[in-house]
Amino acid sequence: MNATATDDPILRLAGVGRRYGQTDVVKDIELAIPRGSFTSILGPSGCGKSTLLRMIGGLTLPTSGSIEIDGEDVTYLPPQKRPTNTVFQSHGLFAHMSVRENVAFGLSLARRPRSEIDDRVSDALKLVRLDGFENRPVDRLSGGQQQRVALARALVMRPKILLLDEPLSALDLKLRQAMQEELRAIHQDAGGTFIFVTHDQAEAFALGDRLIVMNEGRIEQAGPPGDVYARPRSLFVADFVGDANFFTGMRSNGRIDLDIGICLDLPGPDGSLQLMLRPEAARLHAAGDGGPEDGRLGVEGKIKEIVDLGPFAHCILELDGGYRIEIAGIPRTMVDAFAAGNRATASWPEAAMVEVAP
Ligand SMILES: Nc1ncnc2c1ncn2[C@@H]1O[C@H](COP(=O)(O)OP(=O)(O)OP(=O)(O)O)[C@@H](O)[C@H]1O
């Protein structure tokens, strides 16, 4: 079955919070997850991602709010009564048992008939591309293969929602990237809804069709990853999901005066504000090459640093007031036109500047 995210939510959280002692580690979460989606929850260590996931899976109870899965209130249901399964970083497989025995474990506990167990185990192992490994003891598998057994063990239960708590973080980078691709394919093949927790920005973008950014127990922003990247609402999100230049300024009657010496029109309340510009949205022009085309904003400065990254280069331009602008994605063919110490101009379209809340 092909998994397509729809607007029909399979999971709804209303006012969900968790308090430990005097500390609210998850605060007032309002969330609807579309059926069939692959959602990544991203945030720094300790922001409450795992606690949120554990509450969805029933491993931790909320101290406020309610959780509904497929129309059913599951807030206080134990994990085994919920249509969820969780895969953790430490997979918790039975090392001495075979792949088949590990994957069949939950169905055997549920006393399913032998023939059904055989069929479902075989389907689950096909999904994670481990058919043929049925009789291998799991301690004779690689780290990536063991993580796939853990996935099969969860998928065999046919959860409506598969919860993944940093399942790839114990793997080395190459294997991790390969497993990210596999996970996407498994989601496509298995159908169902996946929720994946990670503190790794690249991983969250590589995997999810939806992204939730958390900070200090709250959801800062949720939406398609591309939207969150292009239009971050807060300084925290802008900074956490990529590199960003920030400019401060004052707005009066819709006219903004930025401290870097440029003016633009952007409606909003009067007062001080911050705008963000992604480094790859800016272009660099050498002195005398005609400068930016009409309609683009431009500032001149001295090249502080130019770093050749292979296919692209990266530059720090220092403006006369001491401000620095980072410009990324300068094509390799243009690198020779720029050298540290030379004057140059950075330019970008006005629309690339996004106002961010403090
Ligand atoms: N059982 C507990 N008792 C007391 N405090 C807890 C408990 N579980 C989690 N916390 C605290 O709640 C906060 C959020 O923890 P959580 O594990 O949800 O964060 P996280 O975002 O998943 O972090 P990481 O990426 O490091 O796993 C942390 O400050 C943590 O110390």
PDBQT file of the ligand as one rigid body, heavy atoms in Angstrom, charges set to zero:
ROOT
HETATM    1  N1  LIG A 401      11.530  10.267  34.620  1.00  0.00    +0.000 N 
HETATM    2  C1  LIG A 401      11.963  11.531  34.692  1.00  0.00    +0.000 A 
HETATM    3  N2  LIG A 401      12.086  12.157  35.888  1.00  0.00    +0.000 NA
HETATM    4  C2  LIG A 401      12.508  13.438  35.978  1.00  0.00    +0.000 A 
HETATM    5  N3  LIG A 401      12.854  14.188  34.903  1.00  0.00    +0.000 NA
HETATM    6  C3  LIG A 401      12.755  13.611  33.700  1.00  0.00    +0.000 A 
HETATM    7  C4  LIG A 401      12.307  12.268  33.515  1.00  0.00    +0.000 A 
HETATM    8  N4  LIG A 401      12.323  11.980  32.196  1.00  0.00    +0.000 NA
HETATM    9  C5  LIG A 401      12.762  13.100  31.563  1.00  0.00    +0.000 A 
HETATM   10  N5  LIG A 401      13.028  14.083  32.456  1.00  0.00    +0.000 N 
HETATM   11  C6  LIG A 401      13.522  15.417  32.149  1.00  0.00    +0.000 C 
HETATM   12  O1  LIG A 401      12.660  15.981  31.194  1.00  0.00    +0.000 OA
HETATM   13  C7  LIG A 401      13.388  16.763  30.253  1.00  0.00    +0.000 C 
HETATM   14  C8  LIG A 401      13.076  16.299  28.842  1.00  0.00    +0.000 C 
HETATM   15  O2  LIG A 401      13.597  14.993  28.648  1.00  0.00    +0.000 OA
HETATM   16  P1  LIG A 401      13.448  14.209  27.282  1.00  0.00    +0.000 P 
HETATM   17  O3  LIG A 401      14.167  12.900  27.425  1.00  0.00    +0.000 OA
HETATM   18  O4  LIG A 401      12.026  14.178  26.902  1.00  0.00    +0.000 OA
HETATM   19  O5  LIG A 401      14.231  15.164  26.310  1.00  0.00    +0.000 OA
HETATM   20  P2  LIG A 401      14.736  14.920  24.811  1.00  0.00    +0.000 P 
HETATM   21  O6  LIG A 401      14.384  16.147  24.069  1.00  0.00    +0.000 OA
HETATM   22  O7  LIG A 401      14.214  13.634  24.313  1.00  0.00    +0.000 OA
HETATM   23  O8  LIG A 401      16.295  14.853  25.016  1.00  0.00    +0.000 OA
HETATM   24  P3  LIG A 401      17.422  13.891  24.338  1.00  0.00    +0.000 P 
HETATM   25  O9  LIG A 401      17.522  14.310  22.902  1.00  0.00    +0.000 OA
HETATM   26  O10 LIG A 401      18.634  14.215  25.129  1.00  0.00    +0.000 OA
HETATM   27  O11 LIG A 401      16.933  12.490  24.526  1.00  0.00    +0.000 OA
HETATM   28  C9  LIG A 401      14.854  16.631  30.621  1.00  0.00    +0.000 C 
HETATM   29  O12 LIG A 401      15.252  17.752  31.365  1.00  0.00    +0.000 OA
HETATM   30  C10 LIG A 401      14.880  15.386  31.474  1.00  0.00    +0.000 C 
HETATM   31  O13 LIG A 401      15.915  15.453  32.420  1.00  0.00    +0.000 OA
ENDROOT
TORSDOF 0
